[in-house]
Amino acid sequence: MHDKFYEIFNTKESINEVIAKPKHALSSHNTYWPDNIISLPLPEGKMGTFKAINSSICDHRGKTEYIIGKLIDVSEEVAEKKELLVKSQIDELTGLYNAATIKELIVERIEKKKTTMQMPLYSWIVTVLKASMIHTVI
């Protein structure tokens, strides 16, 4: 393994998780691991986001024997994307959700309501508005 790997993942626990997560996801063809993006523990209790680029070597039965690849740290890009998403949802002047976001949240809520029994829609709208106002104060 590269020296940088041991610099970033400097505890036995983090190294074991770094090895186990991709191995499980790739060997089981797990669909829960979208776009080969994984979160892994970093020193000081932080989490990092990494993109895995890999190639599998299979036996004659098609079973994965080896996985060769690398992890690319995309933590900054992911954080920037989340920040831009939040900025696109919040009105700069009022600090409240903008109209498009409110509409999207209401549509999501109506769709959830069709499949599950949850609090009434008007209660949810009041909750969203209160959360939006709290966001403004903070």
Sequence and secondary structure as in RCSB ss.txt:
>XXXX:A:sequence
MHDKFYEIFNTKESINEVIAKPKHALSSHNTYWPDNIISLPLPEGKMGTFKAINSSICDHRGKTEYIIGKLIDVS
EEVAEKKELLVKSQIDELTGLYNAATIKELIVERIEKKKTTMQMPLYSWIVTVLKASMIHTVI
>XXXX:A:secstr
  HHHHHHS SHHHHHHHHHHHHHHHHTT TTSGGGEEEEE GGG EEEEEEEEEEEE TTS EEEEEEEEEE H
HHHHHHHHHHHHHHB TTT SB HHHHHHHHHHHHHHHHHS  S HHHHHHHHHHHHHHHHH 
